Amino acid sequence: EDVTLNSMVPLWRKNKNEVSKEEYDNFYKDKFHDFEEPLKIQNKSRVKINICVSIDGLSKEDYEKIRVGGNFEKVISNIVLLNEKGLLKDINFCVQRDNYSETPKVFIFFRELGLKNEQITIFPCETGDTFMDISNRTKMYDSLNIEFKQRGWDIKS
């Protein structure tokens, strides 16, 4: 069960009309280790946060085999949450020997979670072995093209 440890909204996530001069001053003094008041406060807009995530498997077994001690369900729920909040910019899937068979399913999997194709990147990992040589890379991209055509998707959409 998840427990909320801190329910405070950080200063930079608030609208500027919700932040008092005292809050600004205290934030400045704390972060910049200054005893004086700030000379000028300038807050033109809220900060835009974009998060990029990398995932190593589309199944619990493959993910936790690659990320020993990882929690697949937690990662997926966090990806969904970040995407719902509009914070998820990109998701990367690094193809390697242990997850190669999942490559054609990547776009399907993340589309079902509500992501758009332009948020998803598939790339071969450089692990030092010859698994992802040019021949295997070509097979990987060919299998993706076949999967897209079967679903009627344009590779760029």
N, C-alpha and C positions, 0 to 999 in steps of 0.2 A: 504494500500500500504506500502510495506517495504521501509525504508529509510536507507541508509548506513550512520552511524554516524562516523565511523573511518575506513579508508581504509588502514591504516598502517599494514604492515606485522610484527608480533612480531619477535624479535631477534631470538628466539629459533625455529622458523619455517623457517628461511632462511638457505641456504647452507652456510657452513663456509667461502667459498671464496667470498660470497656476503656481509660479515660483516667486516667493517673496525676496526682497532685497537681502534680508538676513540669511536666507537659504543660499543665495548666490555667494554672499560674502563668506559664509562658513565653508562652503565648498571650495572656493578659491584658496582660503587660508589653509585648509586641510591638504589639498592636492599640491599646492605650490610651496608649502611650508613657509608661509609669510605671516607676519603679525599685523601688517598694515591692511587697510581696506583696498580692494581693487580700484585702480584709477578709473576704469570705464567698463561697463557691462555691455556686451554686444551679443545678442542672441537673435539672429535673423530667422532661423528655422530649426526644426527638430532634426536630429541626426538620422540619416538613413542607414540602416544596418542590413547588409547582405551577407548571408552565410553560405559557404560552400561545404558540401559533405562528400566524403568518399566512402564507398561501401564495397566490401570484398566478396559478398555472396548474397544470393537471393533466397537461399534456404537456411534454416537454422543450422543444419548440419555443416553446410559448406562455410557459412560465415564463421561459426564458432571453431571450425577446424583451422581456418586461416587466422582469425583473431582469438587466440587462446584466452579464455577468461572473459570474452565479450558476451554481450547479451543482445541477441538478434531482435527479440520482441521490443526491447527498450529503444534500440536504434530506429526501428521502423516507426514506432509510435512518436519518437522525436522528429523524424523526417516529416510525418504527416502533420504534426503540430506546427513545425516551422513553416511548412508550406501554407497551412491554413492562415497563419499570422502574416503571411506575405514576406517572411524573412529569408526563405530559402531561395538563393539565386541559382545555384548549380548543384548537380549531384554527379559524381564521377564513379564509374565502375571500371576498376583496373583488372583486366583479363590476365589470368595466370593459370598455371597448370591445374590447380585445384578447383577453379570455377569456370574453366573454358566452356564446359557444356551448357552453362547458363546464359552465355552471351546472347543467343537469339531471343531470349525471354526478357531482356533488360527493359526495353521500351514498353513492352506489354505490362510488366510488373509495375513500373513507375507511373504509367498512364492510369492504371487502375487505382493508384494511390492519389491521383489528381494532379500529377505533374504534367508539364508540357514537354514535347520533344526537345525544344530549344534549351531546356534546363538540364538535359541528360547528355553526358559525354561518356563514350566507351573508348578506352585506350589500352593498348598492351603494356604490361609492366615490363620494365627492364630488370630482370632478376639475375642476370649473369649466365643463365643457361640458354640453350638454343631452342627452347620450347616455342617461343614466339618469333621464330625466324620469318622471313618474308613469305614462305609458303603457308605457314599457319596463320599469319596475319591476313593473307589473301582469302583463305578458307573462312576465317572469322567474318570478314566483311561481305563475302559472297553469301554466307548463311543469313546475315542480317538483311541483305537485299532481297533474298528469297522470302524471308518472313514478312518483310514490308509489302512485297508485291502480293502475297497471299492475303494480306489484310486490306489491300487496296490503299495503302498509305504511300504518300510521296516521301522519299528519303529525307527531304528538307522540311517537311511539315511537322 
